[in-house]
């Protein structure tokens, strides 16, 4: 049997699959679609830079933490299967991942010892108060959800993370366009000058967090950033007293695509920021490599509460160091439409008064009233959408700017090469046509 050939995404390092509809290779992770020619060009560019590595991270196998019997104590959730380590000072009553209130004591075959950990700085009472405040003032929150609030059940848990650090270098090629317009009595002209724009540079990223638990929602953990990792300390079992600790089940290899995507996006943006003087700029290609790439295993502090409302799970997380809270709340659609209509009616009254004032000499103006109704509905919709957006503060991170050492940025070759020019000429409307059109609008 012939060997199976697989390609890695040059953007995030994920595995590419052939897409018959587009005739290109598609990355399931970042959704990029790349032709075979582009893949080969990226591989050749990477090979042409000696001393540069591919998007591969180095990590050492963590040591095991266990008692004299080779085990550790904790809890297991019979609902979602989560395995949480705990000591004799930790009494957990429910699973922080799924909200199941029937977790059972259990012994495990040890847990991996983190390279470092960040101790809790926010206690349970502060976390509970933060969660109470998060629910306050949410106009679309169902009344029944408030009655079933279980804030007291919030759990402190050390979440496993991979901290990804690397040196990144390479170049990004853009197409820049300079546009000039003018006109004469008969025509309008648009001239476009096209340039090949190359920006090259290098920079360092330090300790980008990627959560290492399949049970933990990635977007929720991303939203809790940033953590001040300068406060991290070496592992000490004393810090775990009174808290749960998740056992990681995502190895550093599986965490690489998420880190790669964030590094690449931040590198691209820095190169884009160095492009000036064009009316439009489009990215064409890139060659980005890593060196000194390393993944360290860490435990970071998070207060968590998961609750189920009308058969849907809602997760709330609080950064155990800073107190930052994120989560999603259910939306009462009845209240949504109520506030939409209230905002629309108030807007309609004000706009109708404005239309009556402006067109008082011409009497009732149907067109003006229709415009007022349309604008009022739009205002009501935008207001209701704003209330709805406030119900969910969870979003995935796609960049790593917070972990970029600004002092490490070194810009290399800048190249702006003229490629071609095009001129578009469009005939103006005839004077008679303009007058007829203006007459028809009266």
N, C-alpha and C positions, 0 to 999 in steps of 0.2 A: 504494500500500500504506500502511496506517495505521502511524503511528509505534509502535514497541515501547516499552512503559512498564515500567521496572524500578524496584524499591524497594531501598533499603539498610536493613540491619538496624539499628534504633535502639540496639541493645546493643553490637555490635562493628564495624559498618560493612560487613559482608559483604553479598553479593548475596542477596536473598530469592527463593525459588521457591514457587509455589503448590502446596499439598498438598491434593489432592482428598479424602483420607480425613478430614482434620480441618477442611477448609474454611478454612484459615488459610495465611498465608505462612510458610514455614519457611526458616531460615538454615542452610545446609550447614556453616557454620564453627562456630557455637556452639550449634546445635540448638534455638535459640529458635523458638517458634511464636507468631505475632503476627497479630491480626485486622487487617483493613483500617482499621477505626475507630481502633485503637491506633496504627497507622502514621501516619494523618492527624493524630491528636492530638499525637504526638511532633513531627511536622513543624511544626504550628502553634505548639507551645510553643517550638521552636527559633527560629522566625521572630519570636516575640514578645519575644525578648531581644536588643535591639540591641547591637552590639559583640561578640556571640558568634559564633564560627565553627562550622562543622560538624566532623565527625570527619575532617578532612583535614589532612595534614602537608605542610609546606614543606621542600623539599630542593633543593640545587644539584647540577648535574651534575658528578661528580668529574672532575678532570683525568687525562690519560693519562700513564703512566710507560712509557718505551720507549727503545731505544738509537738510534744514528744511522741504523739501517736500519728504524726504526719497529717493532721487535719486542722481545720479552723471551724469555729462555730458561727452560726448565722441563721438566716431564714430563707425559705424557698416559697415562691408564690405558686399555688396550685392552679391559678387562672392563666397567667402569662408565662410562667416558668422562670421568672427573674430569680437570680441567686444573689443574696446580699449577706456579706460578712458582718458580724457584730460581736461585741464582747458581752460580758455578764452585766455591764452597766447600761446596756441598750435594750429597751423593751419596745418593740415595734408592734403596732396593732393592725397596720394595713400596708399594702404594696404601694410605694410612691409612683410606680409606673402605670398601673392599671386601676388602682383604687380598690382592689379586692381586699376585703376585710377578714380574710381567712388564711393569712400567711402562717407557715408552720416552722418551728425550730428545726434546724437541719445542720449536719456536719459535712464539710467539704474537704476535698483532697487539696488543702492548702490554697493560698492565693498568691498572685504575683506581687512581689515587693516593688513599689514605685521608686524611680530614681530620686524623685522629690515630691513634696506635697505642699499645699497651701492651706494653712489652718483656718477654721471658721473664725470670723471676726464679728459676725452678726448672730445674736442669740435668737432663740425661738420666739420670744415675746415681740421682738422687733420685726421678725419675719411675719408673724401673724398680723401685726398692725399694718405692715406694708400691704399685705393681701387685702385687708379690710379697706384700706384707702384706695386700692386699685379698683375695687367694685363700686366705690362711691361715685356718684355723679354720672354714671353710665345710663343715659336716658332710655336706651333700648333693651336694658337688662330685664328679663322676665321676672315678675314678682315672685313666682313660685321658686325660681332659682335662689333668690335671696333667702327664702324661708328654709331651704335645705342646705344652707351654707355649713361647711364642715371645716372651717379654718383651723380649729383646734387639732385636727388630724395631720397637720403639716409635718413632714419628716425631713430631718437633716441627713444628707447622704453625700459621701465622697464619690464623685463620678470619675471614672478612669478616662484619661486623655493622652493622646500622643502630642508632644510639643515639637513642631517641625521647624528646624533652623537650616538655612542654606545661604550660599553665595550664588547669585543669579547673574548671568551675563548673556548678551546676544544683541540682536538687532531686529527692528521692525520696519517694514517697507510700506509706505502709504502712497496713495495717489492724491495729489493736491491740485485743486482747480482755482484759478484766478478768473473772475468774471468781470467783464466791462460791458455796459449797455449805453446806447445812445439812439437818437432818432432824427429823422428829417421829416419833410412834409408828407411823404408817402409810406415810409417804412420805419419799423423798429428793429434795432440790431442788437445782437447779443454775441459777444466774442468770449470764448473760453480758452484759456491757456492751461495745458495739462503738464504736470511735473511728476517725476519719480522722486519721492522724498524718503530718505533713509535716515533713521536715528539709531545710534548704537550706544550702549551703556552697560553698567554693571552696578549691583547693589546687594546688600545683605538683609535677610529677613531672620528674625529671632523669635523662636518659641510661638509659632502659630498653633493655636489649640485645635485639635480634631478629636471629638469624643470617640471613645473606644468601646462603646456599648451599643449593641443592636437594640436593646430595650429603650434606650434614651432617644428622644426625638432630636434629630440633628439640628433642625431649624431653631428649636427652643434653646439648645445649648449655644448655638451661634449668637442668638439674640442676647444672651446673658453677658457676652463680652463687653468691655475688656476686663480681664483679670490682671492685677498688678503682680506679675510673676517675679519682680525683684524681691518680693516678700516670701518667696518659696523657701522651704527648709528641707533638710534631708529627712528621710523617712524615720518616724518615731511612732511606735504603737500607741503611745500615750495620747496622741492627737485624735485617735479613733474612738476614744472612750466616750460613750453616750451617743454615737452616730453610727449609721449604717455605712457600708462601703460596697460598691458594686464590683463584681469580678469581671474584668474585661474579656470580651469575646470578639473583638475586632483587632487583628494584628496590624502591625505598622504597614505591611504591604498593602492591605486592603484600605488603609487610610490615605495612601499616597495620592490617588486621583483628586480627592477633595483639597488637599494641600496644594497640589500642582495647579489646579484651576485658580485658586486664590493668588498664588505667586505669579502666574502668567498674566492674569487680569491686571494686577497691580503694576507689573513690569510694562505691559502694553500702555497703560494709562500714563505712566511716567514718560514713556517715549512720545506719546501723543501730546502731552503737555509741552514738549519741546518743539512742536511744530507750530509756526506762526505765519501770518500773512496770506492765508488762503481763505477763499469764500466757502469751500467745502473740502473735507478731508476724509478719505476712505481707506481703511486698512486693507492691504493686498496680500502680504505674506509676512512670515516671521521666522526667526531662528533663535530659540531661547534654550539655554542649557543650565544645569545646576552643577555646582561643585561643593565639596565640604558639606554635603547634605546629611543631616542627622535627625533621628527621631528619638526623643527621650520620653520615658513613661512617667506620668504624673497623676496624682489624685487631687481634684479641685472641689471646693465646697459648694454645695447647692441645697437650698431648701426646696422641697417639692410637695405639691398636692395634686392629685389626679381625681377628678370626680366625673360621674356619669350623669347626664341630664337628657332625658328623652332619648335614651339609647345611643347617645353620642358622647365620646370622651373629651373632656376638657382638661388641659394640663397647664399648671402654673409653676413657674420656676423663679427662684430668688437667688441672686448671686450671693453666696455666703460670705463674701469678703466685702463687697461694696453696698449690698442691699438693693441693687437694681432688680426690678421685677418685670417679668414678661409673661404673657399668657393669652389665651383666647376665651371669650365669654360668649354665651348663646345670645342670639338676636331675636327679640320679639318682633315679628314682621308686622303685627297689628300696630305696634308703637311706631315702627319704621314709616308706614304709610300715613299714620296720624301726623307725625312731625313733618313729613313731606308736604302734606296738604296745608298744614298751618303756615309753614314758611312760604308756600306758593300763594296762599290767599293774602297774606300780609304784603307780599311783593306785588301782587296784582292790584291791590288797593292803592299802593303808592304809585305804581306805574300808570294806572288809569288816571289818577289825579294829574300826573305829569303830562300825559297825552292830552287831557282835556285843557290843560293850561296852554300847552304849546300850539294846539290846533283849534283854539276857541273861535277863531274867526271863520273857520271852514265848517263848523258844526261837527257832528259825529263822524269819525273817521274809522271805517271798518278795518282797513289795513293796519292802522295804528293799534286798534284794539286786539287784533289777532297777534300782532307782534308782542304786545304786552302780555297776553296769555301765554305765548310760547316762552318768553323770557322768564315769566313767573314760575312756570313748571320746571324750567331748567334750574332756577335758583333753589326751588324746593328739593329737587333731586340731588343737587350738589350738597345741600345742607344735610339731608338724610344720609347720603353716602359718607359725609364727614363723621357723623355720629356712628355709623356702622364701622368705619375704619378704626375708630378709637376702641372698638371692642376686641381687636386682635393686634397685639404688638409683637407677634412672632414673625421673623423673616430670616431666610438663609443668608449667610455671608458669601459673597462672591469675590471679595478682594481681601488683601492682607496689609493694607496701608498702615494700620495701627501697630504692626509688628515690623515695619520697615525702618531701619536705622538711616535717618536722613543724611547723617554725616558720611555714610558709606557710598552714597550715590556718586558715580563717576561717569560723566558723559563722554562718549568716544566720537566716532566719525559722524559728521553731519553732511549729508549730500542732498542737494536740490537740483535735479537735472531736468531741463526742459525736454518734453517729449513731442508734443504736437499742439496745434491750435485749430479751433473750429469757429466758424461764424454763422449764426442763424439770422436770416432776414425774414421778417413777417410784415405783410402789407397791412397798413392801417385801414380801419373802416372808413368808407366814403362819407363825406359830409352829409349827403342826402340821407344815407342809412342812419346816421347818428340822430338827425332831426326826426326821422320817422320813428325811431326807437324811443326817443324822448317823448314824442307826442302820444305814443301808445301807452306809456306809463302814467299819463295824466288821467 
